[in-house]
Amino acid sequence: MDRKRIVSGIRPTGDLHIGHYLGVLKNWVELQRDYQCFYFVADWHALTSEFRDPGVIRKSSRDMVMTWLSVGIDPQASVIFRQSDIKNHAELFLLLSMITPVPWLERNPAYKELREELKEKDLSNLGFLGYPVLQAADIVMYHADKVPIGEDQLPHLELTREIVRRFNFLYGEGILKEPREILTEAARVLGIDGRKMSKSYGNAIFIYETEESLRQKVMQMFTDVKRLRKKDPGEPEDCNLYPLHEYFTDEETRREIQAGCRSADLGCVECKKILIGNLVSEFQPVWEKIDYYRDHASLIDDIIRQGATRAGEESEATMEKVRAAMRMSG
Ligand code: TRP
């Protein structure tokens, strides 16, 4: 039997940080074992909000693929592609837009939230309103069984299911598949200023750093703000840095850190040094691979081209059925 399918994408709006690594990419790597995965660069989705300055999209698209490969996304096992290479996504978006009532989009909470979050941007464009329809097209194009997403994306997936049901009701049961979510927990890591880690806040630790920049960032991090002097006891639960140990430090060392922090035997600087060491051992191999791909950029182009071929074939098979169902062919 064919393996069940996964579809997921990331918008290329800048470099990926360790929040993406923990919350998304590690999951993607694991899912490759049990599923046929389609992982794509959602560059048209990025364009819905970055249309004034699209240069960043092109650059981050290639960098993002390099990063994916370097953390263990396997181009032999998974289909890695760029959305805008597969024009069928645009056609399916158009066809699905015919059957999607505008009020479904306007009441979408993710839409309202993102508009609020990106208040300084002009987001009154049709493309941005249609964002979830494009996402629905991405997902149903490859008959995804499951979509690994964070909680914030659930409304989009629900909308995808509603569009699928309406499509199948109008044009024939079973043509498009209703996807389910694999809910992935967002990584509980804070940025170096103690706010949520985000590229737009300028507080992110990126997957690709030099050892020196990584060290500087960790050293700058707020810890437990009540711990002013080394001899004051600290509380890991109130520390901005400690959650990183939960991800990168083994259990025994964590217990020592907790005890040492609470008894004031372990200072924040030493605690940070332990973390830096662990981050370096985790990411050194990734950095080396990214450097390798930077020096062999044509490898990335080849992988993106191969992905476009595979995704192109798959998508064409779907489109033939969709066009026929909507009496647009034959
Ligand atoms: N909207 C998703 C995000 O911002 C990106 C995305 C676009 C996506 N198309 C998708 C995710 C299809 C999963 C499946 O994170």
Residues whose N, C-alpha, C, O or C-beta is under 5 A from the ligand:
A	BS01	LIG	V7 S8 G9 I10 R11 A42 H45 Q135 D138
